[in-house]
Amino acid sequence: MTAAGPPLSAARKWAITISVMFVTVMQILDTSVTNVALPHMQGSLSAGVEEMAWVITSFLAANAIVIPATGWLSGLVGRRRFFLLCTVLFTVSSFLSGIAPNLTFLVLARVFQGLGGGPVIPISQAIMWEIFPLKQRGMAMAVWGIGIMMGPILGPTLGGWIADNWSWRWIFYINLPIGVLGFFMASAFVFDSPHARKPGRVDVLGLALMVLGFGCLQLTLDWGEREDWFDSRLITALAVVAACALVGFVTRELMSREPILDLMVFHDRNFAIASVVIACAVFGFFASMLLLALYTQKLLGYDAWTSGLVLAPGGFGNMISLLIAGRLVARMDQRMLLATGCFINGVALTMMSHMTLGMDYWSLAWPRFVQGLGMGFIFVPLQTLALATVRMDRLGNATAAFNVVRNMGGSLGVALATTLLARRSQYHQTTLIGHVNVWSAETAARLKEWTAHFVAQGADPFTAQSRALAMLYRDTVGQAQVLAYADEFWLFSMVFFGLLVIIPFMRRVRAEPAPPPGAPRPERVEALPAPTD
């Protein structure tokens, strides 16, 4: 294919958008849908809880390994061919996951799923950023972003319903029609970038350091809380290997003529600050989603389906703000939109920090709606600010680097959320128990109520008193956990409020940028020509 020919029509652009969105939604949905089906898989495959964790970890580790190399692999193989290969690999491995006869087979299939799914998001971003002029990119990225952000919202609900009513195998089978349709649409509409440059050689050392570093880092984050972090020799060893390999990888990439991941893109001020913002935003967003799911199921006793319904309003808020931001991003200062999104998220998380054990559904769903509303105002302007000043020939590498940072932020958020929850629960439990005194009038009254309750149910006075003490302890533990959740939601709200400080240091992007005096015009493509054979 060549770049010669007439410009792309509007219909062709949106056909490409829908094509890449299909495949992207499939990958995002599968990332979150698997979590709620793990108990069903455990019984079917006769595996333990520790073994089942590999179903999630193997996918995430493969994702972390392949995403940094996305730009390099796209140049080596060709963007269109690589995107189709990823789609086929993900779809076939989804089928293999569904028919898996044992855990080993399933974990291996999930590794290939991760390798196939990882590059899809950065490739999709690069494609859409090329085919749309700046003034249209906001709406295009908003439409694509609806699919991206709806995956984590619908995944737990859909996965729980499928696992409960059909079989856990169907969470993988549903990928097949989406993957087949996405493959044929991408075959028909997606084409190679005219700006791509094929790498001259394979940097074997850089590739090995990348695989070792990012793989060990992901395993450290996934297993850290379960293995009690650095009290475990395994986690300590993984962390040391990850740190050494990543330092070696960064050094190698800075010295190499043809790096796998070109780190020079971080010299762009907008891109560097945007990378910090996306890492922190995803850090707070995914951590708060996990905490809310745990809160509703562990403390309020919701089932997976109802817990998913609590998360769902965030999707509606997100769709509204994505469409609004898509229309405004080329007309106003993107930094104002981004600051608005961060502020709204901070407010939503502050609202969540006031949760109680007696709150109703709408008291939970409303903050989620507000949070979803804020994320749309972050996603669209942040993409514009990050990528608008990046040269077209570096776009594939930039989107890969951007998604590496995004994934690391999400992984750190989930790991820190679970760790802090355990630590803060222990702290508050110790504090509260230290203030529970059997000589206190309030404590004595509560024990008397519980004792009378159990006596009325037929227990003898001694047994009733023992049960009353157990119930008092349970209430204390519950309150300690509520306080721990409140601490975390408050902390994550401060992360979003803190981002307001660095946003002004980014440069505004204008729809029709003017070059500085005496400088050559930057390489930009307002509308790519249609490819011809």
C-alpha positions as CSV (number, residue, x, y, z in Angstrom):
1,M,0.0,0.0,0.0
2,T,1.1,3.6,-0.7
3,A,0.0,6.9,0.6
4,A,-0.9,8.2,-2.9
5,G,-4.6,8.8,-3.6
6,P,-7.5,10.9,-2.5
7,P,-8.0,11.9,1.2
8,L,-9.9,9.5,3.4
9,S,-13.7,10.0,3.4
10,A,-15.6,10.6,6.6
11,A,-17.3,7.2,6.1
12,R,-13.9,5.5,5.8
13,K,-12.6,7.2,8.9
14,W,-15.5,6.1,11.0
15,A,-15.4,2.6,9.6
16,I,-11.8,2.4,10.8
17,T,-12.8,3.7,14.2
18,I,-15.5,1.1,14.6
19,S,-13.2,-1.6,13.4
20,V,-10.4,-0.9,16.0
21,M,-13.0,-0.2,18.7
22,F,-14.5,-3.7,18.3
23,V,-11.2,-5.4,18.9
24,T,-10.3,-3.0,21.7
25,V,-13.6,-3.5,23.6
26,M,-13.0,-7.3,23.3
27,Q,-9.6,-7.0,25.0
28,I,-10.7,-4.5,27.7
29,L,-13.9,-6.5,28.5
30,D,-11.9,-9.7,28.9
31,T,-9.5,-8.1,31.3
32,S,-12.2,-7.4,33.8
33,V,-14.8,-10.1,33.1
34,T,-12.6,-12.9,34.3
35,N,-12.2,-11.8,37.9
36,V,-15.8,-12.6,39.0
37,A,-15.8,-16.0,37.3
38,L,-12.7,-17.3,39.2
39,P,-14.7,-19.2,41.9
40,H,-16.6,-21.0,39.2
41,M,-13.3,-21.9,37.4
42,Q,-11.8,-23.1,40.7
43,G,-14.5,-25.7,41.2
44,S,-14.6,-26.8,37.6
45,L,-10.8,-27.2,37.4
46,S,-10.3,-28.5,41.0
47,A,-7.7,-25.8,41.7
48,G,-6.8,-23.9,44.8
49,V,-7.1,-20.1,45.3
50,E,-3.4,-19.5,44.8
51,E,-3.3,-21.5,41.6
52,M,-6.3,-19.7,40.2
53,A,-4.5,-16.4,40.6
54,W,-2.4,-17.4,37.7
55,V,-5.4,-17.1,35.4
56,I,-5.3,-13.3,36.0
57,T,-1.5,-12.9,36.6
58,S,-0.5,-14.7,33.4
59,F,-2.7,-12.4,31.3
60,L,-1.5,-9.2,33.0
61,A,2.2,-10.3,32.8
62,A,2.0,-11.0,29.1
63,N,0.3,-7.6,28.6
64,A,3.1,-5.8,30.5
65,I,5.7,-7.6,28.5
66,V,4.4,-6.9,25.0
67,I,3.0,-3.4,25.3
68,P,6.4,-1.6,25.4
69,A,7.4,-3.3,22.2
70,T,4.2,-2.4,20.3
71,G,5.7,0.5,18.3
72,W,8.8,-1.5,17.4
73,L,6.8,-4.6,16.4
74,S,4.4,-2.5,14.3
75,G,7.4,-1.1,12.4
76,L,8.9,-4.6,12.0
77,V,5.8,-6.5,10.8
78,G,3.7,-3.6,9.5
79,R,0.9,-2.0,11.5
80,R,-2.0,-3.5,9.6
81,R,-0.5,-7.0,9.6
82,F,0.4,-6.8,13.3
83,F,-3.0,-5.6,14.3
84,L,-4.6,-8.5,12.4
85,L,-2.1,-11.0,14.0
86,C,-3.0,-9.7,17.4
87,T,-6.7,-10.0,16.7
88,V,-6.3,-13.6,15.5
89,L,-4.1,-14.5,18.4
90,F,-6.5,-13.1,20.9
91,T,-9.6,-14.7,19.3
92,V,-8.0,-18.2,18.9
93,S,-6.6,-18.1,22.5
94,S,-10.0,-17.1,23.8
95,F,-11.4,-20.3,22.2
96,L,-8.6,-22.3,23.7
97,S,-9.3,-20.8,27.1
98,G,-12.9,-21.8,26.8
99,I,-12.2,-25.5,26.0
100,A,-9.3,-25.7,28.6
101,P,-9.4,-29.2,30.2
102,N,-7.1,-28.2,33.1
103,L,-5.5,-25.2,34.7
104,T,-2.1,-25.5,33.0
105,F,-3.8,-25.4,29.6
106,L,-5.9,-22.4,30.7
107,V,-2.9,-20.4,32.0
108,L,-1.0,-21.0,28.8
109,A,-3.9,-19.9,26.7
110,R,-4.2,-16.8,28.9
111,V,-0.6,-15.9,28.2
112,F,-1.3,-15.9,24.5
113,Q,-4.4,-13.9,25.1
114,G,-2.3,-11.3,26.9
115,L,0.3,-11.2,24.1
116,G,-2.5,-10.7,21.5
117,G,-4.5,-8.2,23.5
118,G,-1.7,-6.0,24.8
119,P,-0.8,-4.1,21.6
120,V,-4.4,-3.5,20.5
121,I,-5.0,-0.3,22.5
122,P,-1.7,1.6,21.5
123,I,-2.2,0.6,17.9
124,S,-5.8,1.8,17.9
125,Q,-4.8,5.1,19.4
126,A,-2.0,5.6,16.8
127,I,-4.4,4.7,13.9
128,M,-7.1,7.1,15.0
129,W,-4.7,9.9,15.8
130,E,-3.4,9.7,12.2
131,I,-6.6,9.5,10.3
132,F,-8.4,12.4,12.0
133,P,-7.4,16.1,11.9
134,L,-6.9,17.7,15.2
135,K,-10.3,19.4,15.3
136,Q,-12.0,16.0,14.8
137,R,-9.8,13.9,17.0
138,G,-11.7,14.8,20.2
139,M,-15.0,13.3,19.1
140,A,-13.3,10.3,17.5
141,M,-11.4,9.5,20.7
142,A,-14.6,10.1,22.7
143,V,-16.5,7.5,20.7
144,W,-13.5,5.1,21.0
145,G,-13.1,5.9,24.7
146,I,-16.7,4.9,25.4
147,G,-15.7,1.4,24.6
148,I,-12.5,1.6,26.6
149,M,-14.2,2.9,29.7
150,M,-17.2,0.7,29.5
151,G,-15.2,-2.5,29.7
152,P,-14.3,-2.2,33.4
153,I,-17.9,-1.1,34.1
154,L,-19.8,-3.9,32.3
155,G,-17.1,-6.6,32.8
156,P,-17.9,-7.6,36.4
157,T,-21.7,-7.5,35.8
158,L,-21.6,-9.4,32.6
159,G,-19.1,-11.9,33.9
160,G,-21.1,-12.6,37.0
161,W,-24.3,-13.1,35.0
162,I,-22.7,-15.4,32.5
163,A,-20.9,-17.5,35.1
164,D,-24.1,-17.8,37.2
165,N,-26.5,-18.6,34.4
166,W,-24.4,-20.4,31.8
167,S,-20.8,-21.4,32.4
168,W,-17.5,-19.7,33.0
169,R,-16.3,-21.0,29.6
170,W,-18.8,-18.6,27.9
171,I,-16.9,-15.5,29.1
172,F,-14.2,-16.6,26.6
173,Y,-16.6,-17.8,23.9
174,I,-18.3,-14.5,23.6
175,N,-15.1,-13.1,22.2
176,L,-15.3,-15.3,19.2
177,P,-18.0,-13.4,17.1
178,I,-16.5,-10.1,18.2
179,G,-13.0,-11.1,17.2
180,V,-14.1,-12.6,13.8
181,L,-16.2,-9.4,13.0
182,G,-13.3,-7.2,14.1
183,F,-10.8,-9.1,12.0
184,F,-12.8,-8.8,8.8
185,M,-13.6,-5.1,9.4
186,A,-9.9,-4.3,10.1
187,S,-8.9,-6.3,7.0
188,A,-11.1,-4.2,4.9
189,F,-10.5,-0.7,6.4
190,V,-7.2,-0.5,8.3
191,F,-4.0,0.3,6.4
192,D,-0.3,0.8,7.2
193,S,1.0,4.2,8.3
194,P,2.9,6.1,5.6
195,H,5.1,7.4,8.4
196,A,6.3,4.0,9.7
197,R,10.0,3.2,9.5
198,K,11.0,-0.4,9.6
199,P,13.8,-1.1,12.2
200,G,17.0,-2.2,10.7
201,R,17.9,-4.8,13.3
202,V,16.6,-6.6,16.4
203,D,18.0,-5.4,19.7
204,V,18.1,-8.8,21.4
205,L,19.6,-7.5,24.6
206,G,17.0,-4.7,24.9
207,L,14.2,-7.2,24.2
208,A,15.5,-9.6,26.9
209,L,15.8,-6.9,29.5
210,M,12.4,-5.6,28.6
211,V,10.7,-9.0,29.0
212,L,12.5,-9.7,32.2
213,G,12.0,-6.3,33.8
214,F,8.3,-5.7,33.0
215,G,7.4,-9.3,33.6
216,C,9.0,-9.4,37.1
217,L,7.5,-6.0,37.9
218,Q,4.0,-7.2,37.1
219,L,4.5,-10.4,39.2
220,T,5.8,-8.3,42.1
221,L,2.7,-6.1,42.0
222,D,0.3,-9.0,41.6
223,W,1.7,-11.2,44.3
224,G,3.0,-8.6,46.7
225,E,0.0,-8.4,49.1
226,R,-0.6,-12.1,49.1
227,E,3.0,-12.9,49.9
228,D,3.3,-10.1,52.5
229,W,5.5,-8.0,50.2
230,F,9.2,-7.7,51.2
231,D,8.8,-10.2,54.1
232,S,8.8,-12.8,51.3
233,R,12.0,-13.8,49.7
234,L,10.2,-14.4,46.4
235,I,8.8,-10.9,46.2
236,T,12.1,-9.4,47.2
237,A,13.9,-11.4,44.5
238,L,11.4,-10.4,41.9
239,A,11.6,-6.8,42.9
240,V,15.4,-6.8,42.7
241,V,15.4,-8.5,39.3
242,A,12.8,-6.1,38.0
243,A,14.7,-3.1,39.2
244,C,18.0,-4.2,37.8
245,A,16.5,-5.3,34.5
246,L,14.5,-2.1,34.0
247,V,17.5,0.1,34.8
248,G,19.5,-1.9,32.3
249,F,16.6,-1.6,29.8
250,V,16.4,2.2,30.1
251,T,20.2,2.5,29.8
252,R,20.2,0.3,26.7
253,E,17.3,2.1,25.1
254,L,19.0,5.5,25.6
255,M,22.2,4.3,24.0
256,S,20.7,2.2,21.2
257,R,20.4,3.6,17.7
258,E,17.2,1.7,17.1
259,P,15.6,1.2,20.5
260,I,12.6,-1.1,21.1
261,L,10.9,1.7,23.2
262,D,12.2,5.1,22.2
263,L,12.3,7.0,25.5
264,M,13.2,10.3,23.8
265,V,9.5,10.9,23.5
266,F,9.5,11.9,27.1
267,H,11.5,15.0,26.2
268,D,8.2,16.4,25.0
269,R,6.9,18.4,28.0
270,N,3.3,17.8,27.2
271,F,3.8,14.1,26.8
272,A,5.9,13.8,30.0
273,I,3.4,15.6,32.2
274,A,0.5,13.8,30.5
275,S,2.2,10.5,31.4
276,V,2.3,11.5,35.1
277,V,-1.4,12.5,34.9
278,I,-2.6,9.3,33.3
279,A,-0.6,7.2,35.7
280,C,-2.1,9.0,38.7
281,A,-5.6,9.2,37.2
282,V,-5.7,5.4,36.4
283,F,-4.1,4.7,39.8
284,G,-7.0,6.4,41.6
285,F,-9.7,5.2,39.2
286,F,-9.0,1.5,39.2
287,A,-8.1,1.4,42.9
288,S,-11.4,3.1,43.8
289,M,-13.4,0.7,41.6
290,L,-11.8,-2.3,43.4
291,L,-12.4,-0.8,46.8
292,L,-16.1,-0.1,46.0
293,A,-16.6,-3.6,44.7
294,L,-15.0,-5.0,47.9
295,Y,-17.0,-2.7,50.1
296,T,-20.3,-3.7,48.6
297,Q,-19.6,-7.4,48.6
298,K,-17.5,-7.8,51.9
299,L,-19.3,-5.3,54.2
300,L,-22.7,-4.8,52.7
301,G,-23.2,-8.4,51.6
302,Y,-24.1,-7.6,47.9
303,D,-23.7,-10.4,45.4
304,A,-21.5,-9.9,42.2
305,W,-24.5,-8.9,40.1
306,T,-25.7,-6.2,42.5
307,S,-22.2,-5.0,43.1
308,G,-21.8,-4.6,39.3
309,L,-25.0,-2.5,39.3
310,V,-23.4,-0.1,41.8
311,L,-20.5,0.4,39.4
312,A,-22.7,0.7,36.3
313,P,-23.8,4.4,36.8
314,G,-20.2,5.4,36.3
315,G,-20.5,4.1,32.7
316,F,-23.5,6.4,32.0
317,G,-21.7,9.4,33.5
318,N,-18.6,8.5,31.5
319,M,-20.6,8.4,28.2
320,I,-22.1,11.8,28.8
321,S,-18.8,13.5,29.6
322,L,-16.9,11.8,26.8
323,L,-19.3,13.1,24.2
324,I,-19.3,16.6,25.7
325,A,-15.5,16.7,26.0
326,G,-15.2,15.4,22.4
327,R,-17.1,18.4,21.1
328,L,-15.3,20.9,23.3
329,V,-11.7,19.7,23.2
330,A,-10.8,21.5,20.0
331,R,-12.7,24.7,20.9
332,M,-11.3,25.5,24.4
333,D,-8.2,25.2,26.5
334,Q,-7.8,21.4,27.0
335,R,-6.1,22.1,30.4
336,M,-9.4,23.6,31.7
337,L,-11.3,20.4,30.7
338,L,-8.6,18.2,32.2
339,A,-8.6,20.2,35.5
340,T,-12.4,20.0,35.6
341,G,-12.2,16.2,35.2
342,C,-9.6,15.9,38.0
343,F,-11.6,18.2,40.3
344,I,-14.8,16.2,39.7
345,N,-13.0,12.9,40.5
346,G,-11.6,14.4,43.7
347,V,-15.1,15.5,44.8
348,A,-16.5,12.0,43.9
349,L,-13.9,10.2,46.0
350,T,-14.4,12.6,48.9
351,M,-18.1,11.7,48.8
352,M,-17.1,8.0,48.9
353,S,-15.0,8.6,52.0
354,H,-18.2,9.3,53.9
355,M,-19.6,5.8,53.4
356,T,-21.4,3.9,56.3
357,L,-22.6,0.4,56.8
358,G,-26.2,1.6,56.7
359,M,-26.1,3.5,53.3
360,D,-28.5,2.6,50.5
361,Y,-27.9,1.8,46.8
362,W,-28.3,5.4,45.6
363,S,-25.8,6.7,48.2
364,L,-23.3,4.4,46.5
365,A,-24.4,4.8,42.9
366,W,-24.4,8.6,42.9
367,P,-20.7,9.1,43.7
368,R,-19.9,6.5,41.0
369,F,-21.9,8.5,38.4
370,V,-20.0,11.7,39.4
371,Q,-16.7,9.8,39.1
372,G,-17.6,8.5,35.7
373,L,-18.6,12.0,34.6
374,G,-15.2,13.2,35.7
375,M,-13.2,10.5,33.9
376,G,-14.5,11.6,30.4
377,F,-13.2,15.1,31.0
378,I,-9.8,13.5,31.8
379,F,-9.5,10.9,29.0
380,V,-10.2,13.1,25.9
381,P,-8.2,16.3,26.6
382,L,-5.3,14.3,28.1
383,Q,-4.9,12.3,24.9
384,T,-4.9,15.5,22.9
385,L,-2.4,17.2,25.1
386,A,-0.1,14.1,25.2
387,L,0.0,13.3,21.5
388,A,-0.7,16.4,19.5
389,T,3.0,17.6,19.7
390,V,4.5,14.2,18.9
391,R,5.9,13.7,15.4
392,M,3.9,11.3,13.2
393,D,6.8,8.9,12.7
394,R,7.1,8.5,16.5
395,L,3.3,8.2,17.1
396,G,3.3,4.4,17.4
397,N,6.1,4.4,19.9
398,A,4.5,7.3,21.9
399,T,1.1,5.5,22.3
400,A,3.0,2.3,23.4
401,A,5.0,4.4,26.0
402,F,1.8,6.1,27.1
403,N,0.0,2.8,27.7
404,V,3.0,1.3,29.5
405,V,2.7,4.2,32.0
406,R,-1.1,3.8,32.1
407,N,-0.8,0.0,32.9
408,M,1.8,0.6,35.6
409,G,-0.4,3.2,37.2
410,G,-3.4,0.8,37.2
411,S,-1.3,-2.1,38.6
412,L,0.2,0.1,41.3
413,G,-3.3,1.4,42.3
414,V,-4.7,-2.1,42.7
415,A,-1.7,-3.3,44.6
416,L,-1.6,-0.3,46.9
417,A,-5.3,-0.3,47.5
418,T,-5.3,-3.9,48.8
419,T,-2.2,-3.4,50.9
420,L,-3.4,-0.1,52.5
421,L,-6.8,-1.7,53.2
422,A,-5.2,-4.5,55.2
423,R,-2.8,-2.1,57.1
424,R,-5.4,0.6,57.9
425,S,-7.9,-2.0,59.0
426,Q,-5.4,-3.4,61.4
427,Y,-4.6,0.1,62.7
428,H,-8.2,1.1,63.3
429,Q,-9.1,-2.2,64.8
430,T,-6.3,-1.9,67.3
431,T,-7.3,1.7,68.1
432,L,-11.0,0.9,68.5
433,I,-10.5,-2.2,70.6
434,G,-8.3,-0.2,72.9
435,H,-11.3,2.1,73.5
436,V,-13.9,-0.6,74.0
437,N,-14.2,-1.0,77.8
438,V,-16.7,-3.4,79.4
439,W,-17.0,-0.9,82.2
440,S,-18.3,1.7,79.8
441,A,-22.1,2.4,80.0
442,E,-22.5,2.3,76.3
443,T,-20.5,-1.0,75.9
444,A,-22.4,-2.6,78.8
445,A,-25.7,-1.6,77.2
446,R,-24.7,-3.1,73.9
447,L,-23.6,-6.3,75.5
448,K,-26.9,-6.5,77.4
449,E,-28.9,-6.1,74.2
450,W,-27.0,-8.9,72.5
451,T,-27.2,-11.1,75.5
452,A,-30.9,-10.6,75.7
453,H,-31.3,-11.3,72.0
454,F,-29.5,-14.7,72.2
455,V,-31.3,-15.7,75.4
456,A,-34.6,-15.0,73.6
457,Q,-33.4,-17.4,70.9
458,G,-32.9,-20.2,73.5
459,A,-29.3,-19.9,74.5
460,D,-28.2,-20.3,78.1
461,P,-26.9,-17.2,79.9
462,F,-23.2,-18.2,79.6
463,T,-23.4,-19.0,75.8
464,A,-25.5,-15.8,75.2
465,Q,-22.9,-13.7,76.9
466,S,-20.1,-15.3,74.8
467,R,-22.0,-14.7,71.6
468,A,-22.7,-11.1,72.7
469,L,-18.9,-10.5,73.1
470,A,-18.3,-12.1,69.6
471,M,-20.9,-9.8,68.1
472,L,-19.4,-6.8,69.7
473,Y,-16.0,-7.8,68.3
474,R,-17.5,-8.2,64.9
475,D,-19.1,-4.8,65.0
476,T,-15.7,-3.3,66.0
477,V,-13.9,-5.1,63.1
478,G,-16.6,-3.8,60.7
479,Q,-16.2,-0.2,61.9
480,A,-12.4,-0.5,61.6
481,Q,-12.8,-1.7,58.0
482,V,-15.2,1.2,57.2
483,L,-12.6,3.7,58.5
484,A,-9.9,2.0,56.4
485,Y,-12.0,2.4,53.3
486,A,-12.7,6.0,54.2
487,D,-8.9,6.6,54.6
488,E,-8.2,5.2,51.1
489,F,-11.0,7.1,49.3
490,W,-9.7,10.3,50.9
491,L,-6.1,9.5,49.9
492,F,-7.1,8.9,46.3
493,S,-9.2,12.1,46.3
494,M,-6.0,14.0,47.3
495,V,-4.2,12.4,44.3
496,F,-6.7,14.0,41.9
497,F,-6.6,17.3,43.7
498,G,-2.8,17.2,43.6
499,L,-2.9,16.8,39.8
500,L,-4.4,20.3,39.6
501,V,-1.0,21.7,40.5
502,I,0.9,20.3,37.5
503,I,-1.7,20.7,34.8
504,P,-0.9,24.4,34.1
505,F,2.6,23.4,33.1
506,M,1.3,21.8,30.0
507,R,1.0,23.8,26.8
508,R,-2.4,24.3,25.2
509,V,-3.0,22.6,21.8
510,R,-4.7,24.6,19.1
511,A,-6.7,23.1,16.2
512,E,-4.7,25.1,13.7
513,P,-1.2,25.3,15.4
514,A,1.1,28.0,14.1
515,P,4.9,27.3,13.8
516,P,7.3,29.5,15.7
517,P,8.9,32.3,13.7
518,G,11.7,31.0,11.4
519,A,10.9,27.3,12.3
520,P,9.9,24.8,9.7
521,R,6.2,23.6,9.9
522,P,5.9,20.5,12.0
523,E,5.0,17.3,10.3
524,R,1.3,16.9,10.6
525,V,-1.4,15.0,8.6
526,E,-4.7,16.7,8.6
527,A,-6.3,13.9,6.6
528,L,-4.5,10.9,5.3
529,P,-5.0,9.9,1.7
530,A,-6.7,6.7,1.1
531,P,-4.4,3.7,0.5
532,T,-4.2,2.2,-3.0
533,D,-2.8,-1.2,-3.9
